[in-house]
Amino acid sequence: MAGQANVLIVPDMEAGNMLAKSLSFLAQADAAGIRARRPRAIILTSRADSELARLGSCACAVLVALARRTAPPKALA
């Protein structure tokens, strides 16, 4: 991948775990993550995560919760 991505979306938890650990150990990157499934988002952290990564995961969860509260209701199909 070329460029500087702000967001990476992965197809499943295993792929996300491999990507986050690779970036963390090989590139000294911090990664924040949540699993944004309904009805609740789950904050994902690792025992090896830095304080910045943990705070980033919490911030992501807050943004998802805020977006869900302010989103217009879905029309009934």
Jmol script that loads the backbone (N, CA, C; Angstrom):
load data "model"
ATOM      1  N   MET A   1       0.846  -1.159   0.000  1.00  0.00           N
ATOM      2  CA  MET A   1       0.000   0.000   0.000  1.00  0.00           C
ATOM      3  C   MET A   1       0.897   1.230   0.000  1.00  0.00           C
ATOM      4  N   ALA A   2       0.553   2.181  -0.810  1.00  0.00           N
ATOM      5  CA  ALA A   2       1.311   3.426  -0.876  1.00  0.00           C
ATOM      6  C   ALA A   2       0.560   4.519  -0.126  1.00  0.00           C
ATOM      7  N   GLY A   3       1.273   5.498   0.375  1.00  0.00           N
ATOM      8  CA  GLY A   3       0.641   6.620   1.049  1.00  0.00           C
ATOM      9  C   GLY A   3       0.619   6.455   2.546  1.00  0.00           C
ATOM     10  N   GLN A   4      -0.144   7.315   3.195  1.00  0.00           N
ATOM     11  CA  GLN A   4      -0.250   7.311   4.648  1.00  0.00           C
ATOM     12  C   GLN A   4      -1.720   7.172   5.022  1.00  0.00           C
ATOM     13  N   ALA A   5      -2.144   5.956   5.278  1.00  0.00           N
ATOM     14  CA  ALA A   5      -3.547   5.692   5.588  1.00  0.00           C
ATOM     15  C   ALA A   5      -3.888   6.156   6.995  1.00  0.00           C
ATOM     16  N   ASN A   6      -5.076   6.720   7.155  1.00  0.00           N
ATOM     17  CA  ASN A   6      -5.586   7.084   8.476  1.00  0.00           C
ATOM     18  C   ASN A   6      -6.469   5.987   9.040  1.00  0.00           C
ATOM     19  N   VAL A   7      -7.103   5.217   8.166  1.00  0.00           N
ATOM     20  CA  VAL A   7      -8.019   4.164   8.581  1.00  0.00           C
ATOM     21  C   VAL A   7      -7.743   2.924   7.749  1.00  0.00           C
ATOM     22  N   LEU A   8      -7.654   1.792   8.400  1.00  0.00           N
ATOM     23  CA  LEU A   8      -7.526   0.511   7.708  1.00  0.00           C
ATOM     24  C   LEU A   8      -8.697  -0.360   8.145  1.00  0.00           C
ATOM     25  N   ILE A   9      -9.414  -0.908   7.197  1.00  0.00           N
ATOM     26  CA  ILE A   9     -10.561  -1.769   7.486  1.00  0.00           C
ATOM     27  C   ILE A   9     -10.185  -3.177   7.079  1.00  0.00           C
ATOM     28  N   VAL A  10     -10.437  -4.119   7.974  1.00  0.00           N
ATOM     29  CA  VAL A  10     -10.071  -5.514   7.718  1.00  0.00           C
ATOM     30  C   VAL A  10     -11.327  -6.379   7.694  1.00  0.00           C
ATOM     31  N   PRO A  11     -11.255  -7.528   7.016  1.00  0.00           N
ATOM     32  CA  PRO A  11     -12.454  -8.358   6.845  1.00  0.00           C
ATOM     33  C   PRO A  11     -12.879  -9.117   8.095  1.00  0.00           C
ATOM     34  N   ASP A  12     -11.946  -9.403   9.010  1.00  0.00           N
ATOM     35  CA  ASP A  12     -12.322 -10.153  10.211  1.00  0.00           C
ATOM     36  C   ASP A  12     -11.313  -9.888  11.329  1.00  0.00           C
ATOM     37  N   MET A  13     -11.615 -10.405  12.511  1.00  0.00           N
ATOM     38  CA  MET A  13     -10.779 -10.140  13.688  1.00  0.00           C
ATOM     39  C   MET A  13      -9.370 -10.704  13.534  1.00  0.00           C
ATOM     40  N   GLU A  14      -9.246 -11.859  12.916  1.00  0.00           N
ATOM     41  CA  GLU A  14      -7.923 -12.475  12.763  1.00  0.00           C
ATOM     42  C   GLU A  14      -7.019 -11.618  11.880  1.00  0.00           C
ATOM     43  N   ALA A  15      -7.570 -11.141  10.774  1.00  0.00           N
ATOM     44  CA  ALA A  15      -6.792 -10.282   9.883  1.00  0.00           C
ATOM     45  C   ALA A  15      -6.414  -8.977  10.579  1.00  0.00           C
ATOM     46  N   GLY A  16      -7.337  -8.409  11.331  1.00  0.00           N
ATOM     47  CA  GLY A  16      -7.061  -7.189  12.074  1.00  0.00           C
ATOM     48  C   GLY A  16      -5.977  -7.384  13.114  1.00  0.00           C
ATOM     49  N   ASN A  17      -6.022  -8.506  13.794  1.00  0.00           N
ATOM     50  CA  ASN A  17      -5.007  -8.800  14.810  1.00  0.00           C
ATOM     51  C   ASN A  17      -3.629  -8.939  14.167  1.00  0.00           C
ATOM     52  N   MET A  18      -3.560  -9.662  13.059  1.00  0.00           N
ATOM     53  CA  MET A  18      -2.273  -9.830  12.372  1.00  0.00           C
ATOM     54  C   MET A  18      -1.736  -8.492  11.878  1.00  0.00           C
ATOM     55  N   LEU A  19      -2.603  -7.674  11.292  1.00  0.00           N
ATOM     56  CA  LEU A  19      -2.174  -6.373  10.781  1.00  0.00           C
ATOM     57  C   LEU A  19      -1.701  -5.466  11.911  1.00  0.00           C
ATOM     58  N   ALA A  20      -2.485  -5.388  12.980  1.00  0.00           N
ATOM     59  CA  ALA A  20      -2.122  -4.507  14.095  1.00  0.00           C
ATOM     60  C   ALA A  20      -0.813  -4.930  14.744  1.00  0.00           C
ATOM     61  N   LYS A  21      -0.631  -6.221  14.962  1.00  0.00           N
ATOM     62  CA  LYS A  21       0.608  -6.694  15.581  1.00  0.00           C
ATOM     63  C   LYS A  21       1.806  -6.477  14.656  1.00  0.00           C
ATOM     64  N   SER A  22       1.623  -6.693  13.361  1.00  0.00           N
ATOM     65  CA  SER A  22       2.713  -6.463  12.410  1.00  0.00           C
ATOM     66  C   SER A  22       3.130  -5.002  12.406  1.00  0.00           C
ATOM     67  N   LEU A  23       2.152  -4.101  12.345  1.00  0.00           N
ATOM     68  CA  LEU A  23       2.467  -2.674  12.346  1.00  0.00           C
ATOM     69  C   LEU A  23       3.088  -2.240  13.671  1.00  0.00           C
ATOM     70  N   SER A  24       2.588  -2.793  14.748  1.00  0.00           N
ATOM     71  CA  SER A  24       3.096  -2.431  16.066  1.00  0.00           C
ATOM     72  C   SER A  24       4.544  -2.856  16.253  1.00  0.00           C
ATOM     73  N   PHE A  25       4.856  -4.103  15.925  1.00  0.00           N
ATOM     74  CA  PHE A  25       6.191  -4.630  16.181  1.00  0.00           C
ATOM     75  C   PHE A  25       7.206  -4.227  15.116  1.00  0.00           C
ATOM     76  N   LEU A  26       6.793  -4.175  13.859  1.00  0.00           N
ATOM     77  CA  LEU A  26       7.740  -3.895  12.784  1.00  0.00           C
ATOM     78  C   LEU A  26       7.894  -2.413  12.470  1.00  0.00           C
ATOM     79  N   ALA A  27       6.829  -1.631  12.673  1.00  0.00           N
ATOM     80  CA  ALA A  27       6.878  -0.215  12.318  1.00  0.00           C
ATOM     81  C   ALA A  27       6.722   0.706  13.527  1.00  0.00           C
ATOM     82  N   GLN A  28       6.695   0.136  14.723  1.00  0.00           N
ATOM     83  CA  GLN A  28       6.500   0.903  15.958  1.00  0.00           C
ATOM     84  C   GLN A  28       5.275   1.815  15.870  1.00  0.00           C
ATOM     85  N   ALA A  29       4.226   1.321  15.239  1.00  0.00           N
ATOM     86  CA  ALA A  29       2.993   2.093  15.070  1.00  0.00           C
ATOM     87  C   ALA A  29       2.068   1.872  16.262  1.00  0.00           C
ATOM     88  N   ASP A  30       1.236   2.864  16.535  1.00  0.00           N
ATOM     89  CA  ASP A  30       0.159   2.713  17.508  1.00  0.00           C
ATOM     90  C   ASP A  30      -1.120   2.469  16.726  1.00  0.00           C
ATOM     91  N   ALA A  31      -1.930   1.553  17.211  1.00  0.00           N
ATOM     92  CA  ALA A  31      -3.180   1.234  16.527  1.00  0.00           C
ATOM     93  C   ALA A  31      -4.322   1.265  17.530  1.00  0.00           C
ATOM     94  N   ALA A  32      -5.396   1.918  17.152  1.00  0.00           N
ATOM     95  CA  ALA A  32      -6.607   1.934  17.967  1.00  0.00           C
ATOM     96  C   ALA A  32      -7.652   1.135  17.218  1.00  0.00           C
ATOM     97  N   GLY A  33      -8.493   0.430  17.959  1.00  0.00           N
ATOM     98  CA  GLY A  33      -9.485  -0.363  17.251  1.00  0.00           C
ATOM     99  C   GLY A  33     -10.728  -0.664  18.056  1.00  0.00           C
ATOM    100  N   ILE A  34     -11.799  -0.841  17.323  1.00  0.00           N
ATOM    101  CA  ILE A  34     -13.055  -1.305  17.892  1.00  0.00           C
ATOM    102  C   ILE A  34     -13.668  -2.300  16.926  1.00  0.00           C
ATOM    103  N   ARG A  35     -14.545  -3.106  17.441  1.00  0.00           N
ATOM    104  CA  ARG A  35     -15.358  -3.972  16.596  1.00  0.00           C
ATOM    105  C   ARG A  35     -16.741  -3.352  16.595  1.00  0.00           C
ATOM    106  N   ALA A  36     -17.101  -2.769  15.477  1.00  0.00           N
ATOM    107  CA  ALA A  36     -18.302  -1.933  15.398  1.00  0.00           C
ATOM    108  C   ALA A  36     -19.527  -2.709  14.965  1.00  0.00           C
ATOM    109  N   ARG A  37     -19.863  -3.735  15.686  1.00  0.00           N
ATOM    110  CA  ARG A  37     -21.075  -4.505  15.391  1.00  0.00           C
ATOM    111  C   ARG A  37     -22.243  -3.985  16.202  1.00  0.00           C
ATOM    112  N   ARG A  38     -23.403  -4.213  15.712  1.00  0.00           N
ATOM    113  CA  ARG A  38     -24.600  -3.850  16.474  1.00  0.00           C
ATOM    114  C   ARG A  38     -24.923  -4.968  17.441  1.00  0.00           C
ATOM    115  N   PRO A  39     -25.497  -4.752  18.578  1.00  0.00           N
ATOM    116  CA  PRO A  39     -25.945  -3.455  19.076  1.00  0.00           C
ATOM    117  C   PRO A  39     -24.856  -2.684  19.807  1.00  0.00           C
ATOM    118  N   ARG A  40     -23.730  -3.295  20.099  1.00  0.00           N
ATOM    119  CA  ARG A  40     -22.679  -2.625  20.865  1.00  0.00           C
ATOM    120  C   ARG A  40     -21.340  -2.703  20.148  1.00  0.00           C
ATOM    121  N   ALA A  41     -20.570  -1.630  20.230  1.00  0.00           N
ATOM    122  CA  ALA A  41     -19.186  -1.644  19.756  1.00  0.00           C
ATOM    123  C   ALA A  41     -18.315  -2.176  20.888  1.00  0.00           C
ATOM    124  N   ILE A  42     -17.300  -2.941  20.543  1.00  0.00           N
ATOM    125  CA  ILE A  42     -16.395  -3.521  21.530  1.00  0.00           C
ATOM    126  C   ILE A  42     -15.026  -2.875  21.343  1.00  0.00           C
ATOM    127  N   ILE A  43     -14.456  -2.384  22.440  1.00  0.00           N
ATOM    128  CA  ILE A  43     -13.123  -1.799  22.388  1.00  0.00           C
ATOM    129  C   ILE A  43     -12.102  -2.930  22.359  1.00  0.00           C
ATOM    130  N   LEU A  44     -11.183  -2.864  21.399  1.00  0.00           N
ATOM    131  CA  LEU A  44     -10.151  -3.887  21.262  1.00  0.00           C
ATOM    132  C   LEU A  44      -8.809  -3.332  21.709  1.00  0.00           C
ATOM    133  N   THR A  45      -8.236  -3.937  22.725  1.00  0.00           N
ATOM    134  CA  THR A  45      -6.892  -3.558  23.158  1.00  0.00           C
ATOM    135  C   THR A  45      -6.085  -4.825  23.382  1.00  0.00           C
ATOM    136  N   SER A  46      -4.800  -4.649  23.469  1.00  0.00           N
ATOM    137  CA  SER A  46      -3.883  -5.752  23.726  1.00  0.00           C
ATOM    138  C   SER A  46      -3.105  -5.437  24.992  1.00  0.00           C
ATOM    139  N   ARG A  47      -2.628  -6.462  25.657  1.00  0.00           N
ATOM    140  CA  ARG A  47      -1.805  -6.243  26.849  1.00  0.00           C
ATOM    141  C   ARG A  47      -0.560  -5.437  26.507  1.00  0.00           C
ATOM    142  N   ALA A  48      -0.085  -5.550  25.274  1.00  0.00           N
ATOM    143  CA  ALA A  48       1.144  -4.860  24.862  1.00  0.00           C
ATOM    144  C   ALA A  48       0.885  -3.450  24.343  1.00  0.00           C
ATOM    145  N   ASP A  49      -0.369  -3.014  24.262  1.00  0.00           N
ATOM    146  CA  ASP A  49      -0.683  -1.685  23.726  1.00  0.00           C
ATOM    147  C   ASP A  49      -0.144  -0.576  24.617  1.00  0.00           C
ATOM    148  N   SER A  50       0.237   0.513  23.965  1.00  0.00           N
ATOM    149  CA  SER A  50       0.675   1.700  24.695  1.00  0.00           C
ATOM    150  C   SER A  50      -0.543   2.429  25.249  1.00  0.00           C
ATOM    151  N   GLU A  51      -0.279   3.388  26.129  1.00  0.00           N
ATOM    152  CA  GLU A  51      -1.362   4.193  26.683  1.00  0.00           C
ATOM    153  C   GLU A  51      -2.067   4.969  25.564  1.00  0.00           C
ATOM    154  N   LEU A  52      -1.289   5.465  24.607  1.00  0.00           N
ATOM    155  CA  LEU A  52      -1.862   6.198  23.483  1.00  0.00           C
ATOM    156  C   LEU A  52      -2.811   5.318  22.666  1.00  0.00           C
ATOM    157  N   ALA A  53      -2.430   4.072  22.424  1.00  0.00           N
ATOM    158  CA  ALA A  53      -3.281   3.155  21.670  1.00  0.00           C
ATOM    159  C   ALA A  53      -4.569   2.854  22.431  1.00  0.00           C
ATOM    160  N   ARG A  54      -4.479   2.678  23.738  1.00  0.00           N
ATOM    161  CA  ARG A  54      -5.681   2.408  24.544  1.00  0.00           C
ATOM    162  C   ARG A  54      -6.620   3.614  24.542  1.00  0.00           C
ATOM    163  N   LEU A  55      -6.051   4.806  24.685  1.00  0.00           N
ATOM    164  CA  LEU A  55      -6.880   6.009  24.644  1.00  0.00           C
ATOM    165  C   LEU A  55      -7.506   6.197  23.261  1.00  0.00           C
ATOM    166  N   GLY A  56      -6.766   5.864  22.216  1.00  0.00           N
ATOM    167  CA  GLY A  56      -7.305   5.952  20.865  1.00  0.00           C
ATOM    168  C   GLY A  56      -8.483   5.019  20.652  1.00  0.00           C
ATOM    169  N   SER A  57      -8.407   3.810  21.203  1.00  0.00           N
ATOM    170  CA  SER A  57      -9.519   2.864  21.102  1.00  0.00           C
ATOM    171  C   SER A  57     -10.749   3.391  21.831  1.00  0.00           C
ATOM    172  N   CYS A  58     -10.536   3.985  23.008  1.00  0.00           N
ATOM    173  CA  CYS A  58     -11.656   4.580  23.745  1.00  0.00           C
ATOM    174  C   CYS A  58     -12.274   5.731  22.953  1.00  0.00           C
ATOM    175  N   ALA A  59     -11.421   6.559  22.330  1.00  0.00           N
ATOM    176  CA  ALA A  59     -11.924   7.675  21.534  1.00  0.00           C
ATOM    177  C   ALA A  59     -12.739   7.181  20.340  1.00  0.00           C
ATOM    178  N   CYS A  60     -12.297   6.116  19.693  1.00  0.00           N
ATOM    179  CA  CYS A  60     -13.056   5.536  18.571  1.00  0.00           C
ATOM    180  C   CYS A  60     -14.432   5.080  19.037  1.00  0.00           C
ATOM    181  N   ALA A  61     -14.486   4.426  20.191  1.00  0.00           N
ATOM    182  CA  ALA A  61     -15.762   3.936  20.722  1.00  0.00           C
ATOM    183  C   ALA A  61     -16.698   5.103  21.043  1.00  0.00           C
ATOM    184  N   VAL A  62     -16.162   6.175  21.591  1.00  0.00           N
ATOM    185  CA  VAL A  62     -16.982   7.352  21.892  1.00  0.00           C
ATOM    186  C   VAL A  62     -17.554   7.944  20.603  1.00  0.00           C
ATOM    187  N   LEU A  63     -16.732   8.039  19.568  1.00  0.00           N
ATOM    188  CA  LEU A  63     -17.208   8.588  18.290  1.00  0.00           C
ATOM    189  C   LEU A  63     -18.291   7.715  17.668  1.00  0.00           C
ATOM    190  N   VAL A  64     -18.136   6.397  17.737  1.00  0.00           N
ATOM    191  CA  VAL A  64     -19.163   5.494  17.207  1.00  0.00           C
ATOM    192  C   VAL A  64     -20.458   5.638  18.003  1.00  0.00           C
ATOM    193  N   ALA A  65     -20.345   5.700  19.333  1.00  0.00           N
ATOM    194  CA  ALA A  65     -21.544   5.850  20.169  1.00  0.00           C
ATOM    195  C   ALA A  65     -22.256   7.168  19.866  1.00  0.00           C
ATOM    196  N   LEU A  66     -21.493   8.234  19.715  1.00  0.00           N
ATOM    197  CA  LEU A  66     -22.085   9.543  19.402  1.00  0.00           C
ATOM    198  C   LEU A  66     -22.772   9.516  18.036  1.00  0.00           C
ATOM    199  N   ALA A  67     -22.122   8.901  17.050  1.00  0.00           N
ATOM    200  CA  ALA A  67     -22.720   8.817  15.709  1.00  0.00           C
ATOM    201  C   ALA A  67     -24.009   8.006  15.735  1.00  0.00           C
ATOM    202  N   ARG A  68     -24.037   6.957  16.520  1.00  0.00           N
ATOM    203  CA  ARG A  68     -25.250   6.126  16.586  1.00  0.00           C
ATOM    204  C   ARG A  68     -26.387   6.863  17.281  1.00  0.00           C
ATOM    205  N   ARG A  69     -26.065   7.685  18.254  1.00  0.00           N
ATOM    206  CA  ARG A  69     -27.107   8.428  18.964  1.00  0.00           C
ATOM    207  C   ARG A  69     -27.697   9.539  18.107  1.00  0.00           C
ATOM    208  N   THR A  70     -26.877  10.142  17.257  1.00  0.00           N
ATOM    209  CA  THR A  70     -27.334  11.287  16.476  1.00  0.00           C
ATOM    210  C   THR A  70     -27.796  10.909  15.078  1.00  0.00           C
ATOM    211  N   ALA A  71     -27.655   9.643  14.696  1.00  0.00           N
ATOM    212  CA  ALA A  71     -28.068   9.213  13.358  1.00  0.00           C
ATOM    213  C   ALA A  71     -29.591   9.210  13.279  1.00  0.00           C
ATOM    214  N   PRO A  72     -30.139   9.613  12.126  1.00  0.00           N
ATOM    215  CA  PRO A  72     -31.584   9.562  11.977  1.00  0.00           C
ATOM    216  C   PRO A  72     -32.067   8.114  12.014  1.00  0.00           C
ATOM    217  N   PRO A  73     -33.268   7.886  12.543  1.00  0.00           N
ATOM    218  CA  PRO A  73     -33.789   6.516  12.598  1.00  0.00           C
ATOM    219  C   PRO A  73     -33.963   5.932  11.202  1.00  0.00           C
ATOM    220  N   LYS A  74     -33.722   4.647  11.093  1.00  0.00           N
ATOM    221  CA  LYS A  74     -33.890   3.969   9.801  1.00  0.00           C
ATOM    222  C   LYS A  74     -35.355   3.784   9.495  1.00  0.00           C
ATOM    223  N   ALA A  75     -35.689   3.907   8.228  1.00  0.00           N
ATOM    224  CA  ALA A  75     -37.070   3.695   7.801  1.00  0.00           C
ATOM    225  C   ALA A  75     -37.400   2.212   7.880  1.00  0.00           C
ATOM    226  N   LEU A  76     -38.616   1.899   8.243  1.00  0.00           N
ATOM    227  CA  LEU A  76     -39.050   0.509   8.283  1.00  0.00           C
ATOM    228  C   LEU A  76     -39.239  -0.014   6.870  1.00  0.00           C
ATOM    229  N   ALA A  77     -38.719  -1.174   6.619  1.00  0.00           N
ATOM    230  CA  ALA A  77     -38.837  -1.758   5.283  1.00  0.00           C
ATOM    231  C   ALA A  77     -40.114  -2.533   5.134  1.00  0.00           C
TER     232      ALA A  77
END
end "model"
wireframe off; spacefill off
backbone 0.3
color backbone group
